[in-house]
Amino acid sequence: MADKCLVKSSLGDRCLSSKQCPEFAECRFGLCQCQCGYKQSSFIGGLRCSNPDDPLNINTFLNGVEQLFGQKQRAFSGP
């Protein structure tokens, strides 16, 4: 299967490959779901999988900040 041709999926969305799913998630039974040991949580930019033993996980925090500023940069880019 050519994973590069597949559309990225969000948590709870349909998938064919785990490569479509967000970080710390995998494609199970055709849906993106958090990996074992991770729980679905709301963060900036939507739902994410986080480690309940480390709610202030630096990777989760940095990804949220990156998405927030990345979206703003794309929104302001002109022709």
C-alpha positions in Angstrom: 0.0 0.0 0.0 1.3 3.4 -0.9 1.0 5.3 2.4 2.1 8.6 0.9 -1.1 8.7 -1.1 -3.4 8.3 1.9 -5.0 11.3 3.5 -4.1 12.1 7.2 -6.8 11.2 9.7 -7.8 12.6 13.1 -8.6 10.6 16.2 -11.8 8.7 15.6 -11.7 9.1 11.8 -11.5 6.2 9.4 -8.1 4.9 8.3 -6.4 2.2 6.3 -2.9 2.6 7.8 -1.4 3.8 11.1 0.7 6.3 9.2 -2.5 8.3 8.6 -3.1 8.7 12.4 -1.7 11.3 14.7 1.3 10.8 17.0 0.8 8.1 19.6 -2.2 6.7 17.7 -2.7 3.7 15.4 -5.2 2.4 13.0 -7.3 -0.2 14.7 -10.5 -1.7 13.3 -10.4 1.0 10.6 -10.3 3.9 13.0 -7.5 6.1 14.4 -7.3 5.2 18.1 -4.8 6.0 20.8 -2.1 3.4 21.4 -2.2 1.3 24.6 -1.2 3.4 27.6 -2.3 6.7 26.0 -5.7 8.4 26.4 -7.6 10.8 24.1 -7.5 14.4 25.4 -8.4 17.8 24.1 -5.5 20.1 23.3 -5.0 23.2 21.2 -5.9 22.2 17.6 -8.1 19.3 18.5 -7.9 15.8 20.0 -4.6 14.2 20.8 -3.3 11.1 22.5 -1.5 11.8 25.7 0.2 9.7 28.4 -2.0 10.0 31.5 1.2 9.4 33.7 2.7 12.5 32.1 0.0 15.0 31.4 2.5 17.8 30.8 4.4 15.8 28.1 6.7 18.2 26.4 6.1 16.6 23.0 2.4 17.1 23.2 2.9 20.7 24.3 5.4 21.5 21.6 3.2 19.9 18.9 0.3 22.1 20.0 2.4 25.2 19.8 3.8 24.3 16.5 0.3 23.6 15.0 -1.0 26.9 16.4 1.8 29.0 14.9 2.0 26.9 11.8 -1.6 27.5 11.0 -1.2 31.3 11.5 1.7 31.4 9.1 -0.2 29.6 6.4 -3.2 31.9 7.0 -1.1 35.1 6.4 0.8 33.9 3.3 -0.2 35.9 0.3 0.0 35.4 -3.4 
